[in-house]
Amino acid sequence: MSGKLQDIINKQQDQINPGEENLDDIVQLVGFVVGNEEFSVPILSIQEIIKPIEWTRVPRTPEYVLGVFNLRGTVIPLIDLRKKFGLASEKMTDDSRFIVMKNEFETAGFVIDRLTEAIRLKKHEIGPAPETAMQEKTMIEGVGKQNDKILTILKVDKLLERDF
C-alpha cells in the first residue's frame, strides 16, 4: 500500500473515531512493588497472579531460586525478585503474591511484595532504559512516566532467562 493511500485511510479513521485512542499506541502493564521500588511488566506476559502457595526447595540452585511449585500439574520454578535484585530477603506478608510470567519458551513464578495496579501508558510516555555498562544484560525495558511518578518496565525475557 502506498504511503499516500495509508495517510488517507488514517485520516478517515481519525474522522470516524475522533478522540478515540489508537490501541497500537497504548501499552498495558501490571505494576508491582519489590522492596521500595515499583516495577511493571506487560500484561500479556502474565499467565496469572496467585497468593503464595507451598513450594519445594531445589538443591544446587542460586540463592534467588526458592524452589519449584505445582500449579495445576505444572512444575514451575519460583524466583525471589528481592534476592535477584540484590535486596535483603523479607518474610512474605498477606500482600505478597506469586506472579507467573511466560514467554514462548519459559514459564516461572516470581515473588513480589505487593501488586499495585493495571497501568495504561501511551508509547510516547515510555523512555529508553538508562544506559549502563552492561546494557545487553539489563533487565530494564524502559522507564514510564505516569503523572508524578516514574515506573520501571522490566524485560520479561530477561527475567525468564535461566542461568541456573
C-alpha positions in Angstrom: 0.0 0.0 0.0 1.4 3.4 -0.9 2.2 5.9 1.8 -0.3 8.4 0.5 -3.1 5.9 0.5 -2.2 4.8 4.0 -2.2 8.5 5.1 -5.7 9.0 3.6 -7.0 5.8 5.4 -5.5 7.0 8.7 -7.1 10.5 8.3 -10.5 8.9 7.5 -10.2 6.6 10.5 -9.4 9.6 12.8 -12.5 11.4 11.4 -14.7 8.4 12.1 -13.4 7.9 15.6 -12.4 11.4 16.8 -10.8 11.5 20.3 -10.5 7.7 20.4 -7.1 6.4 21.3 -5.3 4.3 18.8 -4.9 0.9 20.7 -1.5 0.4 19.0 -0.2 3.5 20.8 -1.2 2.1 24.3 0.9 -0.2 26.4 -0.9 -2.2 29.1 1.2 -3.1 32.1 0.7 -4.6 35.6 2.5 -2.7 38.4 4.0 -4.3 41.5 6.4 -3.5 44.3 9.6 -5.2 45.2 11.4 -3.5 48.2 10.7 0.2 47.9 10.6 0.3 44.1 7.6 0.0 41.7 8.1 -2.1 38.6 5.8 -3.3 35.8 5.7 -5.9 33.1 3.4 -6.1 30.0 0.1 -7.6 30.9 0.2 -10.1 28.1 3.3 -11.7 29.6 1.4 -12.7 32.8 -0.1 -16.1 33.0 -1.7 -15.4 36.4 -1.2 -13.9 39.8 -1.8 -16.1 42.9 -1.4 -15.9 46.6 1.7 -17.7 47.8 1.4 -21.5 48.0 3.7 -24.2 49.2 6.9 -24.8 47.3 9.8 -27.3 47.4 13.4 -26.2 47.7 15.7 -27.4 44.9 19.4 -28.0 45.9 22.3 -26.5 44.0 20.4 -23.5 42.6 21.3 -19.9 43.0 20.1 -18.2 46.3 17.3 -16.3 44.5 15.7 -19.5 43.2 13.5 -20.5 46.1 12.5 -23.8 44.5 9.5 -25.1 42.5 5.8 -25.1 43.0 3.0 -27.1 41.4 0.4 -25.1 39.6 -2.4 -27.4 38.4 0.0 -30.2 37.4 2.8 -28.0 36.0 6.0 -27.6 38.0 7.2 -24.0 37.9 10.4 -22.5 39.2 9.9 -19.9 41.9 12.2 -16.9 41.9 12.5 -14.3 44.7 12.8 -10.9 43.0 14.1 -9.3 46.1 17.2 -11.6 46.1 17.5 -11.4 42.3 17.7 -7.6 42.5 20.2 -7.8 45.4 17.8 -6.7 48.1 17.6 -8.2 51.6 15.1 -11.1 51.9 12.0 -10.5 53.9 9.2 -12.7 55.2 6.2 -12.9 53.0 3.1 -10.9 54.1 -0.6 -11.0 53.3 0.2 -8.7 50.4 2.8 -11.0 48.8 2.0 -12.7 45.6 3.4 -15.1 43.1 3.3 -13.5 39.6 3.5 -16.3 37.0 5.1 -14.9 33.8 5.7 -16.6 30.5 7.1 -16.2 27.0 7.1 -18.7 24.2 9.9 -20.8 25.8 9.8 -20.4 29.6 7.4 -20.0 32.5 8.4 -19.0 36.0 6.8 -17.7 39.2 8.2 -14.6 40.9 7.7 -13.5 44.5 6.6 -9.9 44.7 5.9 -7.8 47.8 2.6 -6.5 46.5 0.5 -5.6 43.5 -0.2 -2.0 42.7 -2.5 -1.6 39.6 -3.1 -2.2 36.0 -1.5 0.6 34.0 -2.1 2.0 30.6 0.6 4.2 29.1 0.9 5.8 25.7 4.1 4.7 23.9 5.4 8.2 23.9 5.3 8.2 27.7 7.9 5.5 27.8 11.6 6.4 27.6 14.5 4.1 27.0 16.3 2.2 29.7 19.1 4.1 31.4 22.5 3.5 29.9 24.6 1.1 31.9 28.0 -0.6 31.4 26.2 -3.9 30.7 23.4 -2.7 28.5 22.7 -6.1 26.9 22.3 -7.7 30.4 20.0 -5.1 31.8 16.5 -6.3 32.9 15.0 -2.8 32.2 13.0 -2.4 29.1 12.2 1.2 29.6 11.0 3.9 32.0 7.4 5.0 32.0 6.2 8.4 33.2 2.8 8.4 34.8 1.5 11.6 36.5 4.2 12.4 39.0 5.9 9.0 39.3 8.5 7.0 37.4 7.8 3.4 36.6 10.5 0.9 35.7 9.3 -1.5 33.0 11.1 -4.9 33.1 12.1 -7.2 30.2 10.2 -10.4 30.8 12.5 -12.4 28.5 15.5 -11.4 30.7 13.6 -12.3 33.9 12.8 -15.7 32.5 16.3 -16.4 31.2 17.7 -19.4 33.1 21.1 -19.0 34.5 20.8 -22.0 36.8 
